[in-house]
């Protein structure tokens, strides 16, 4: 195959295996081992700088052991906080993205709908969702609703734009071919436009999931009954830095796992795409 | 069998923008008999693709009417399948589902559909690739899928817009034979737009020579070769003299316009 390798449009850093130009570097099979070594080295350096030599004081950056201690003492509390944050992220991400796709499809299909909705979206889009936190607390209080609203808003904005652009990128020749094979307008939409935009929709989902984490944790900082953001904030008030760091690590782990799950799933769904 | 004669009656196409009017096609008359293969040759800008798009129903004429099988063309339809130069095989469908596409949107039952998919895959020599995705195929193979898909949708008319323009010479010649084979097995009214004179002479029953500025039909050449043509035909003196004659005509009109 002499397909031109084009990198996936968004949110994807190609690994050396994917970019032939770099393939000369580590020998086959050495890649995973090197990656593990790199992580181990980082942990060792971390330990040496904190516990080992005491170069960095516990207050500024906690040692690996203190992180372990924080984890065991918090235990159920940590799970509850992590669970609350993850649930908010998932609900807002799925809900906001789905609504965004639907509105985006509507805008791509109907000029009328586009003219009505587009100015509103263009006016709201540049506003960072976190700037709305004070209002959201005022409207919804500090429970789940406000956080889900903010996360959903962020995902919605990403997906509306992503979907309309993706619809505009559908090669006209696909539509003409479908029409000349007997497809009616609705059928063209269902059997050509929808499948053709799937890869771009999925990459939008990935961006949205990362954004939902960021927005929701930020909202939890400003006031929450439960959640990783609340955990970090209340620990920082007492300068309990091991818990602050632990919270950060938990967010990172959840975000990475979700991202890996999405990218695995989308690699399978778009296995037909020449980009992969 | 439906009789799919194409009648182009006093058709002209003008593209008008706020700034200027571009005459894409001057008043044109052309009748293409049922099951006849007509190749349209001409330099770029001579309106040959415009004429094809008009017959396909993608655009509507400024003047005149086009009738296919007695019915006036107003929009694209399943009676006129189009094969484009660009890769129009749906990448998200397997080879078999691509070939089945037209039948599926037209509501044909699954059993009949499957049988026809097999038949046409067999005809273009892709039966072993039915479950493959298009990205796993070469450019020539994807064109075969496109051809099978167009045929399987059951049109009376097949419109081809420089379908093999992006292929190398050997693949192109293989595609000529593939197309000729499919047409011999199941004749259709075919309009084949190309700028390759040899392609037009090899495939056509008649060759329509078009000229740019004004975009119109210059002349129509009857191709004297029978239905069974092989690639050696290209080397025959008769083929070469026809080729030279058409090339001269095109060069003249091109120089006039330029």
Interface residues (C-beta under 8 A of the other chain):
Chain A: X1 X3 X171 X173 X174 X176 X177 X178 X179 X180 X181 X182 X183 X184 X187 X191 X192 X195 X196 X198 X271 X272 X273 X274
Chain B: X56 X57 X58 X75 X76 X77 X78 X80 X81 X82 X84 X86 X87 X88 X90 X91 X92 X93 X101 X102 X104 X105 X106 X133 X134 X135 X136 X146 X149 X150 X153 X155 X159
